[in-house]
Amino acid sequence: MPSPDPDLLPETIRCPFCNARMDLYQEERAGKKFECPACNREIDLRNTPSQLTNMFARMGKKDK
């Protein structure tokens, strides 16, 4: 099995605004730009590494 591309987002992420689960298409994962289907906010992670880092940090936290 090939190793995952480190430049791609995961296939499933949570919206950083409303925490809705999103399944991303390959183009969205590579382009790092998409719209949340729940809150309709545009998420553009192309030039914001801190937002991306924060999003992944929140994804790793377990619900209490």
Secondary structure, 3 states (H helix, E strand, C coil): CCCCCCCCCCCEEECCCCCCEEECCHHHHHHCEEECCCCCCEEECCCCHHHHHHHHHHHHCCCC
